[in-house]
Amino acid sequence: MRVKVRVTGQLIDICSADHVDLADRASVDQALAQLNIPHDQVGLVSVNGEAVSKAKRPHRALADGDELVVMAPLTGG
């Protein structure tokens, strides 16, 4: 299956992919691993506009055509 990918912030330097091909029912964590995005570099993740918490990422299955947005952690003061 093919999932659309959009990354933001400093993650653009790590991942320039606009999609990822995955096995059926792959998880968000599996997609991040295939994209070579380190977990400690990930802030907010959403699938089709719905936030996916860190605890749910290993279990949240993706489907063909989903849009995965990965944002870098917010920092600053």
C-alpha positions as protocol buffer text, in pm:
chain_id: "A"
residue {
  index: 1
  type: MET
  ca { x: 0 y: 0 z: 0 }
}
residue {
  index: 2
  type: ARG
  ca { x: 108 y: 359 z: -52 }
}
residue {
  index: 3
  type: VAL
  ca { x: 80 y: 629 z: 216 }
}
residue {
  index: 4
  type: LYS
  ca { x: 130 y: 999 z: 148 }
}
residue {
  index: 5
  type: VAL
  ca { x: 395 y: 1161 z: 368 }
}
residue {
  index: 6
  type: ARG
  ca { x: 451 y: 1521 z: 473 }
}
residue {
  index: 7
  type: VAL
  ca { x: 724 y: 1622 z: 717 }
}
residue {
  index: 8
  type: THR
  ca { x: 784 y: 1961 z: 874 }
}
residue {
  index: 9
  type: GLY
  ca { x: 1060 y: 2155 z: 1045 }
}
residue {
  index: 10
  type: GLN
  ca { x: 1406 y: 2005 z: 1075 }
}
residue {
  index: 11
  type: LEU
  ca { x: 1266 y: 1667 z: 968 }
}
residue {
  index: 12
  type: ILE
  ca { x: 1279 y: 1791 z: 609 }
}
residue {
  index: 13
  type: ASP
  ca { x: 1657 y: 1745 z: 633 }
}
residue {
  index: 14
  type: ILE
  ca { x: 1609 y: 1382 z: 739 }
}
residue {
  index: 15
  type: CYS
  ca { x: 1323 y: 1280 z: 511 }
}
residue {
  index: 16
  type: SER
  ca { x: 1232 y: 1424 z: 173 }
}
residue {
  index: 17
  type: ALA
  ca { x: 987 y: 1148 z: 75 }
}
residue {
  index: 18
  type: ASP
  ca { x: 637 y: 1239 z: -35 }
}
residue {
  index: 19
  type: HIS
  ca { x: 511 y: 882 z: 6 }
}
residue {
  index: 20
  type: VAL
  ca { x: 610 y: 548 z: 154 }
}
residue {
  index: 21
  type: ASP
  ca { x: 521 y: 199 z: 34 }
}
residue {
  index: 22
  type: LEU
  ca { x: 433 y: -32 z: 322 }
}
residue {
  index: 23
  type: ALA
  ca { x: 292 y: -377 z: 387 }
}
residue {
  index: 24
  type: ASP
  ca { x: -85 y: -387 z: 439 }
}
residue {
  index: 25
  type: ARG
  ca { x: -193 y: -270 z: 787 }
}
residue {
  index: 26
  type: ALA
  ca { x: 156 y: -141 z: 874 }
}
residue {
  index: 27
  type: SER
  ca { x: 165 y: 80 z: 1183 }
}
residue {
  index: 28
  type: VAL
  ca { x: 263 y: 444 z: 1216 }
}
residue {
  index: 29
  type: ASP
  ca { x: 582 y: 333 z: 1396 }
}
residue {
  index: 30
  type: GLN
  ca { x: 666 y: 99 z: 1108 }
}
residue {
  index: 31
  type: ALA
  ca { x: 620 y: 385 z: 861 }
}
residue {
  index: 32
  type: LEU
  ca { x: 849 y: 611 z: 1067 }
}
residue {
  index: 33
  type: ALA
  ca { x: 1112 y: 337 z: 1078 }
}
residue {
  index: 34
  type: GLN
  ca { x: 1094 y: 281 z: 702 }
}
residue {
  index: 35
  type: LEU
  ca { x: 1131 y: 656 z: 649 }
}
residue {
  index: 36
  type: ASN
  ca { x: 1441 y: 651 z: 877 }
}
residue {
  index: 37
  type: ILE
  ca { x: 1296 y: 918 z: 1105 }
}
residue {
  index: 38
  type: PRO
  ca { x: 1438 y: 872 z: 1458 }
}
residue {
  index: 39
  type: HIS
  ca { x: 1164 y: 852 z: 1722 }
}
residue {
  index: 40
  type: ASP
  ca { x: 1338 y: 1113 z: 1936 }
}
residue {
  index: 41
  type: GLN
  ca { x: 1309 y: 1360 z: 1647 }
}
residue {
  index: 42
  type: VAL
  ca { x: 930 y: 1321 z: 1619 }
}
residue {
  index: 43
  type: GLY
  ca { x: 684 y: 1556 z: 1783 }
}
residue {
  index: 44
  type: LEU
  ca { x: 323 y: 1544 z: 1664 }
}
residue {
  index: 45
  type: VAL
  ca { x: 206 y: 1278 z: 1420 }
}
residue {
  index: 46
  type: SER
  ca { x: -128 y: 1279 z: 1246 }
}
residue {
  index: 47
  type: VAL
  ca { x: -306 y: 1046 z: 1006 }
}
residue {
  index: 48
  type: ASN
  ca { x: -568 y: 1204 z: 784 }
}
residue {
  index: 49
  type: GLY
  ca { x: -575 y: 1508 z: 1014 }
}
residue {
  index: 50
  type: GLU
  ca { x: -624 y: 1309 z: 1335 }
}
residue {
  index: 51
  type: ALA
  ca { x: -345 y: 1325 z: 1596 }
}
residue {
  index: 52
  type: VAL
  ca { x: -189 y: 991 z: 1690 }
}
residue {
  index: 53
  type: SER
  ca { x: -34 y: 986 z: 2037 }
}
residue {
  index: 54
  type: LYS
  ca { x: 307 y: 831 z: 2097 }
}
residue {
  index: 55
  type: ALA
  ca { x: 141 y: 544 z: 2287 }
}
residue {
  index: 56
  type: LYS
  ca { x: -88 y: 461 z: 1992 }
}
residue {
  index: 57
  type: ARG
  ca { x: 174 y: 477 z: 1715 }
}
residue {
  index: 58
  type: PRO
  ca { x: 279 y: 111 z: 1742 }
}
residue {
  index: 59
  type: HIS
  ca { x: -85 y: -2 z: 1707 }
}
residue {
  index: 60
  type: ARG
  ca { x: -237 y: 258 z: 1471 }
}
residue {
  index: 61
  type: ALA
  ca { x: -269 y: 79 z: 1137 }
}
residue {
  index: 62
  type: LEU
  ca { x: -239 y: 271 z: 814 }
}
residue {
  index: 63
  type: ALA
  ca { x: -440 y: 213 z: 498 }
}
residue {
  index: 64
  type: ASP
  ca { x: -369 y: 274 z: 131 }
}
residue {
  index: 65
  type: GLY
  ca { x: -407 y: 644 z: 50 }
}
residue {
  index: 66
  type: ASP
  ca { x: -374 y: 769 z: 408 }
}
residue {
  index: 67
  type: GLU
  ca { x: -183 y: 1093 z: 468 }
}
residue {
  index: 68
  type: LEU
  ca { x: 83 y: 1078 z: 739 }
}
residue {
  index: 69
  type: VAL
  ca { x: 206 y: 1413 z: 871 }
}
residue {
  index: 70
  type: VAL
  ca { x: 516 y: 1409 z: 1092 }
}
residue {
  index: 71
  type: MET
  ca { x: 616 y: 1724 z: 1277 }
}
residue {
  index: 72
  type: ALA
  ca { x: 937 y: 1795 z: 1457 }
}
residue {
  index: 73
  type: PRO
  ca { x: 910 y: 1865 z: 1831 }
}
residue {
  index: 74
  type: LEU
  ca { x: 832 y: 2226 z: 1917 }
}
residue {
  index: 75
  type: THR
  ca { x: 1115 y: 2399 z: 2099 }
}
residue {
  index: 76
  type: GLY
  ca { x: 1187 y: 2746 z: 2214 }
}
residue {
  index: 77
  type: GLY
  ca { x: 1111 y: 2975 z: 2499 }
}
